[in-house]
Amino acid sequence: MSTIPHPDPVELVVSCAVLTVSDTRTIETDKSGQRIQQLLEAAGHGVVAYAVVKDDPDQIRSHLEALSQRSDLDALIFNGGTGIAPRDTTYDAIERLLEKTLPGFGELFRWLSYQEIGSRAIASRAIAGVFQTKLVFSLPGSTNAVTLAMEKLILPELKHLVSQLRQG
């Protein structure tokens, strides 16, 4: 079984926003947000916005809605707040706004996570979808989790998914 997707027909630089959802991290201590940016840039994509956002549903929604209005942005990648602790509100804030979901993203992410961390993978509420023509990913906040999602799922499909959205 091949794990390499079909080649993308066009050269495409995807412009991304990276948002870390955390009550404790700062730009200086945000290893996961920094890792996402490094992987995007190494793959030839651009990071046009970056922020650390409090784990508050109103703030998360506000950032998502504001960034979705930007014409220079194709994808938003959130990390943090996807568990089930009382302060984990990213999934709840984002899921309600998505116009289309990509159920396979969460399913595959949990399957890949299970291979690395075992049954604790069931606590992840990673999700992806579309909001106002923007591709949206929401990942757990651990650096290992964002690396896994970026390398195995997001980077291999980012150009293809953005190309699909631009066809409309």
Solvent accessible surface area in square Angstrom, and as a share of the most:
residue,aa,sasa,rsa
1,M,221,0.99
2,S,91,0.58
3,T,116,0.68
4,I,145,0.74
5,P,52,0.33
6,H,115,0.51
7,P,119,0.75
8,D,48,0.25
9,P,119,0.75
10,V,76,0.44
11,E,161,0.72
12,L,22,0.11
13,V,97,0.56
14,V,0,0.00
15,S,25,0.16
16,C,0,0.00
17,A,0,0.00
18,V,0,0.00
19,L,2,0.01
20,T,0,0.00
21,V,5,0.03
22,S,14,0.09
23,D,58,0.30
24,T,120,0.70
25,R,75,0.27
26,T,66,0.38
27,I,97,0.49
28,E,141,0.63
29,T,82,0.48
30,D,0,0.00
31,K,147,0.62
32,S,1,0.01
33,G,0,0.00
34,Q,66,0.29
35,R,70,0.26
36,I,0,0.00
37,Q,34,0.15
38,Q,102,0.45
39,L,21,0.11
40,L,0,0.00
41,E,98,0.44
42,A,92,0.71
43,A,48,0.37
44,G,45,0.43
45,H,12,0.05
46,G,21,0.20
47,V,35,0.20
48,V,60,0.35
49,A,20,0.16
50,Y,57,0.22
51,A,27,0.21
52,V,41,0.24
53,V,2,0.01
54,K,102,0.43
55,D,8,0.04
56,D,44,0.23
57,P,41,0.26
58,D,93,0.48
59,Q,78,0.35
60,I,0,0.00
61,R,62,0.23
62,S,62,0.40
63,H,62,0.28
64,L,0,0.00
65,E,73,0.33
66,A,63,0.49
67,L,20,0.10
68,S,7,0.04
69,Q,128,0.57
70,R,83,0.30
71,S,117,0.75
72,D,69,0.36
73,L,3,0.02
74,D,21,0.11
75,A,0,0.00
76,L,0,0.00
77,I,0,0.00
78,F,0,0.00
79,N,0,0.00
80,G,6,0.05
81,G,11,0.11
82,T,4,0.02
83,G,20,0.20
84,I,136,0.69
85,A,54,0.42
86,P,132,0.83
87,R,125,0.46
88,D,31,0.16
89,T,20,0.12
90,T,0,0.00
91,Y,58,0.22
92,D,44,0.23
93,A,0,0.00
94,I,0,0.00
95,E,66,0.30
96,R,166,0.60
97,L,40,0.20
98,L,20,0.10
99,E,106,0.48
100,K,141,0.60
101,T,68,0.39
102,L,56,0.28
103,P,87,0.54
104,G,32,0.31
105,F,17,0.07
106,G,3,0.03
107,E,108,0.48
108,L,87,0.43
109,F,3,0.01
110,R,71,0.26
111,W,136,0.48
112,L,25,0.12
113,S,8,0.05
114,Y,126,0.48
115,Q,111,0.49
116,E,112,0.50
117,I,108,0.55
118,G,25,0.24
119,S,77,0.49
120,R,197,0.72
121,A,3,0.03
122,I,150,0.76
123,A,44,0.34
124,S,17,0.11
125,R,58,0.21
126,A,4,0.03
127,I,18,0.09
128,A,1,0.01
129,G,0,0.00
130,V,17,0.10
131,F,12,0.05
132,Q,70,0.31
133,T,99,0.57
134,K,16,0.07
135,L,2,0.01
136,V,1,0.00
137,F,3,0.01
138,S,0,0.00
139,L,0,0.00
140,P,22,0.14
141,G,15,0.14
142,S,59,0.38
143,T,52,0.30
144,N,119,0.61
145,A,15,0.12
146,V,0,0.00
147,T,27,0.15
148,L,15,0.08
149,A,0,0.00
150,M,0,0.00
151,E,83,0.37
152,K,118,0.50
153,L,24,0.12
154,I,1,0.00
155,L,37,0.18
156,P,44,0.28
157,E,52,0.23
158,L,0,0.00
159,K,46,0.20
160,H,48,0.21
161,L,37,0.18
162,V,3,0.02
163,S,26,0.17
164,Q,87,0.39
165,L,50,0.25
166,R,137,0.50
167,Q,138,0.61
168,G,109,1.05
